[in-house]
């Protein structure tokens, strides 16, 4: 209970800071917002997920080459939705539907613009284990092997759509487990450590993700289909964004990527980070190598 209350206060403080910097809480456009619009400034919500870091930096490069100024705001999903509602953010580039972020659509469908267009159509979400765990192949197997996993599912950002869905999965399959929140980097580190020693571990993961090219992981079967089938990734904007930035709105609606292009972008960005460089360096390199594709979006 203390954690939940503390998180609510943290979210409130962050949102208030954003609102004071970017606009009024009553939804009106402040003088600073108008000044930012005249300078072609776009505020993008960012989440510390590998694919989100990759695509937000990609769009920062593209937009700045087109004369826009781009600011990132590293916030969890719930705070981003509230910030879009209150005009403190312009755009969120990653909304997973129809399952993972459905609760946010229910809550904000009249307050935020959720795009019909998708930029990735083959997303997948589920619980994964190392492939060497040959006897664990279904979520149902977790119920009978609670002691093996010490009753824990290693999670990431609390409040993320996939974490909320994982809680539903635990109820549906009657799993007496604790979902441990942390961050995506911390979760990946725990997976890597466990696999180095060939120990058991179970965690929620998703495609696209670079980790599947680095580690031998497998999705557990989900016979009740709580995680759903193929997910599609949309974007969301504040009300009025399309009128304020019509060409950018059109470019993002044109944006399409497949497994290969997303995987390459994530690899370029990750390589830059491992070399101690800004993620934008990797994004710039990918854009140079994929100029024809990018030009299809911004034509």
Secondary structure by P-SEA (a helix, b strand, c coil): caaaaaaaaaaaaaaaaaaaacccccccccaaaaaaaaabbbbbbbcccaaaaaaaaaaaaaaaaabbbbbbbbccaaaaaaaaaaccccccccccccccaaaaaaaccccbbbbccccccbbbbbbbccccccccccaaaaaacccccccbbbbcccccaaaaaaaaaaaaacccccbbbbcaaaaaaaaaaaaaabbbbbbbbbcccccccccccccccccccccccbbbbbbbbccccccccaaaaaaaaaccccaaaaaaaaaaaaaaaaacccaaaaaaaaaaacaaaaaaaac
